[in-house]
Amino acid sequence: MSLLKLPEHCGIMLAGLLAVTMVLAPSSRASPSFHMLRFRFVDTTRTAHFRNGRVVPRTLVTYVRIPAGRGPFPLVVFAHGYESTPGRYARLLDTWARAGFVVAAPLFPLENANAPGGSNESDIVNEPGDMRFVITRLLRISSLHISAAKIAVAGQSDGAETAFAVAEESHYRDPRVRAAVVLSSAELAGGVPIAGPPLLATQGTRDTTNPPRYTARLYAAAHRPKFLLTLVGAGHLAPYTSDNTYFSIVSLVTTAFLDHYLIGGSLDAVVAAARAPRLAALTFSL
């Protein structure tokens, strides 16, 4: 049955056999279908207060993957987690770039693993502003051929909280964002989200850093259309970086979701991508 004929509110446990690893983007040994640039964006209207006492304008070193072709391209801005860097998520970001998205990953000044004086998680409240600033600066670079009408945000852990805030929370919302992907997330402000863009949340059932109840609360509060991908037996970080079994599922589902809401791909493909027996469950409300 076509997904488009299903009732407006849907919850399904996906089953059946799907060889998920066979339909991913080409391996890194193949000729790359994107190239990467590094930008240094400085926001002189805001400051970063480092633990070592330094106070400087907020600087966002941003790594931008640009797909092959002429564009205009949809844009995905990705937020990394606490004490991490964008490089940790390279496999996932590469997958999105190969699928035809410009993928921008800023290095947050205080939460990154190499912040002077040590990482400072309390700076997360400033990161939605960082993402909005990066989007604005990227749209000014005409050579990137970005479509201003096709912008998504994504993130993992603290980065997912930031992405959710930019997409869905009234204090931080950027109306230019058309879709959001949050990986092991929670609500940043803890308030009721406004009617934001389509949302895909993913959650491992054995995540002890951001437990499943956080994502369940986020999903319940979000407006539809919304999707919740549950990874049965998965932890907090590995499904998005190093665990090949779950990584394959995440890559397929996130790419299909972004393709549908930014490019116009099939909605059925989102459901099909999550068919992994005993490993994944997809719940959604349209």
C-alpha positions in Angstrom: 0.0 0.0 0.0 1.3 3.4 -0.8 2.3 5.5 2.1 0.3 8.4 0.7 -2.9 6.5 1.3 -2.2 5.8 5.0 -4.2 7.7 7.7 -2.9 11.0 8.8 -1.6 9.7 12.1 0.5 6.6 11.7 2.7 4.4 13.8 4.3 1.3 12.3 7.0 -1.2 13.2 8.9 -1.8 10.1 9.8 -5.4 9.2 10.9 -7.4 6.2 14.3 -7.9 4.7 16.2 -5.0 3.2 19.9 -5.2 2.2 20.6 -1.7 3.5 24.3 -1.8 2.9 23.9 -2.3 -0.8 22.3 1.0 -1.7 24.5 3.5 0.1 26.5 6.1 -1.7 29.8 5.0 -3.4 32.6 4.1 -1.0 35.4 6.5 -0.3 37.6 4.5 -2.6 35.5 5.7 -5.6 36.1 9.1 -7.2 34.5 11.6 -4.8 31.3 13.3 -6.1 31.9 16.4 -3.9 34.7 18.7 -2.8 35.2 20.4 0.5 36.1 24.0 1.4 36.9 25.6 4.7 35.5 29.0 5.7 36.2 31.2 8.7 33.1 33.2 9.6 33.5 35.9 12.3 30.4 37.3 14.1 31.6 40.6 15.5 28.2 41.2 17.2 28.7 38.4 19.7 31.6 37.1 21.8 33.0 33.7 23.0 34.1 33.5 26.6 36.7 30.8 26.9 37.5 29.0 30.2 41.1 30.3 30.0 39.8 33.9 30.3 40.0 34.9 26.6 37.0 36.8 25.2 36.9 37.1 21.4 34.4 37.6 18.7 32.5 34.3 17.9 34.4 32.6 15.1 32.8 29.7 13.2 35.3 27.6 11.3 33.0 25.9 8.9 33.7 22.9 6.7 31.5 22.9 3.5 31.0 19.9 1.3 29.9 20.9 -2.2 28.4 18.2 -4.5 29.2 17.8 -8.2 27.0 19.6 -10.6 25.7 23.1 -11.2 23.1 23.6 -8.6 21.2 25.3 -7.1 21.7 22.9 -4.3 19.8 22.3 -1.1 21.7 23.1 2.1 22.1 21.0 5.3 23.8 22.7 8.2 25.1 20.1 10.8 25.8 20.7 14.5 28.4 18.5 16.3 28.0 17.2 19.8 29.8 18.2 23.1 33.6 17.7 23.2 33.5 16.7 19.6 34.2 18.1 16.1 32.6 17.9 12.7 35.2 15.4 11.6 33.8 12.7 13.8 30.7 12.6 11.6 32.5 12.7 8.3 31.0 9.5 7.0 27.4 10.7 7.4 28.2 14.2 6.0 29.9 12.6 3.0 26.8 10.5 2.4 24.6 13.6 2.3 27.0 15.5 0.0 27.1 12.6 -2.4 23.3 12.6 -2.5 23.4 16.2 -3.8 23.3 18.4 -0.7 25.7 21.2 0.2 26.6 20.1 3.8 28.1 22.8 6.1 29.5 21.8 9.5 30.6 24.6 11.8 33.0 24.1 14.7 31.4 25.6 17.7 33.8 27.8 19.6 33.3 26.5 23.2 31.8 23.1 22.9 34.4 21.6 20.5 36.9 19.1 21.8 39.8 21.5 21.3 38.4 24.7 22.8 41.0 26.8 24.6 40.9 26.1 28.3 38.5 23.2 27.8 35.0 22.6 26.4 32.1 24.5 28.0 28.7 22.9 27.6 26.8 25.8 28.9 27.6 27.7 25.7 25.0 25.6 23.9 22.4 28.4 24.3 24.5 30.5 21.9 24.8 27.8 19.2 21.4 28.3 17.6 22.6 31.9 16.9 25.8 30.3 15.4 23.8 28.2 13.1 21.6 31.1 11.9 24.8 33.2 11.4 26.4 30.4 9.3 23.3 30.0 7.1 23.3 33.8 6.5 26.9 33.9 5.5 26.7 30.8 3.3 23.8 32.3 1.4 25.9 35.3 0.5 28.5 33.2 -1.3 27.0 32.9 -4.8 29.6 30.5 -6.0 28.2 27.8 -3.7 24.9 27.8 -5.7 22.7 27.2 -2.6 18.9 27.4 -2.9 17.7 29.7 -0.2 14.3 27.9 -0.3 15.8 24.5 0.5 17.6 24.6 3.9 17.7 21.9 6.6 19.5 21.7 9.9 20.8 18.5 11.5 22.8 17.6 14.5 23.8 14.9 17.1 23.5 15.0 20.9 24.1 18.6 22.0 24.2 19.5 18.3 20.8 17.9 17.8 19.4 20.0 20.6 20.8 23.0 18.8 19.3 21.9 15.5 15.9 21.2 17.1 15.9 24.7 18.7 16.7 26.4 15.3 13.9 24.5 13.6 11.2 24.2 16.2 11.6 26.4 19.4 10.2 29.8 19.5 13.2 31.4 21.2 15.6 30.3 18.5 13.5 29.5 15.4 14.9 30.3 12.0 12.0 30.5 9.5 14.4 29.7 6.6 14.7 26.1 7.8 12.5 23.7 5.9 13.4 20.4 7.6 15.3 19.1 10.6 17.2 15.9 11.5 18.0 15.4 15.2 20.1 12.4 16.2 19.9 11.4 19.9 18.4 14.7 21.0 16.4 16.6 23.6 14.6 20.0 23.8 17.0 22.8 24.4 14.7 25.3 26.0 12.3 22.8 27.5 9.3 24.7 26.2 6.5 23.7 23.8 7.8 23.9 20.2 6.0 26.1 17.7 4.8 24.8 14.4 8.1 24.2 12.8 9.2 22.3 9.7 9.1 18.5 9.1 11.2 16.7 11.7 13.1 13.4 11.8 14.3 12.3 15.2 16.4 9.2 15.8 17.1 7.4 19.1 19.0 4.3 20.3 17.2 2.3 22.9 20.4 1.8 24.8 21.5 5.4 24.8 22.5 6.3 28.4 23.7 9.9 27.5 20.4 11.2 26.1 18.0 8.5 27.2 15.0 7.5 25.0 12.6 9.4 27.2 14.1 12.7 26.0 13.5 12.0 22.4 10.0 10.6 23.2 9.2 13.9 24.9 10.6 15.9 22.0 8.7 13.9 19.4 5.4 14.2 21.3 5.8 18.0 21.6 6.7 18.5 17.9 4.1 19.4 15.3 3.6 17.1 12.3 4.8 16.0 9.9 7.2 14.2 12.2 9.1 10.9 12.1 10.8 8.9 14.9 13.4 6.3 13.9 14.1 4.0 16.9 17.3 2.0 16.7 16.8 -1.2 18.7 19.8 -1.9 20.9 21.8 1.1 19.7 23.8 3.6 21.9 24.4 7.3 21.7 27.2 8.1 19.2 28.2 4.9 17.3 25.1 4.7 15.0 26.1 8.0 13.4 29.9 7.4 13.2 31.3 3.9 13.5 28.6 1.1 14.0 28.2 -0.1 10.4 24.9 -1.9 11.1 23.0 1.1 12.4 25.0 3.6 10.4 23.6 2.1 7.2 20.1 2.5 8.4 20.6 6.1 9.6 22.3 7.0 6.3 19.5 5.7 4.2 16.6 7.1 6.3 18.1 10.6 6.8 19.0 10.9 3.1 15.5 9.8 2.0 13.9 12.3 4.5 16.1 15.2 3.3 15.5 14.2 -0.3 11.7 14.2 0.2 11.3 17.5 2.0 14.0 19.5 0.2 14.1 18.0 -3.3 10.7 16.3 -3.7 11.7 12.6 -3.6 9.3 9.9 -2.7 7.8 9.7 0.8 7.5 6.0 0.4 11.3 5.9 0.2 11.6 7.2 3.8 9.6 4.2 5.0 11.4 1.7 2.8 14.8 3.0 4.0 13.9 2.0 7.6 13.0 -1.6 6.9 15.5 -3.5 9.0 14.2 -6.5 10.9 14.8 -6.3 14.7 17.0 -3.3 14.2 14.7 -0.3 13.4 11.2 1.0 14.0 9.7 4.0 12.4 6.8 6.0 13.8 5.4 8.9 12.0 2.5 11.4 12.0 1.7 13.3 8.8 
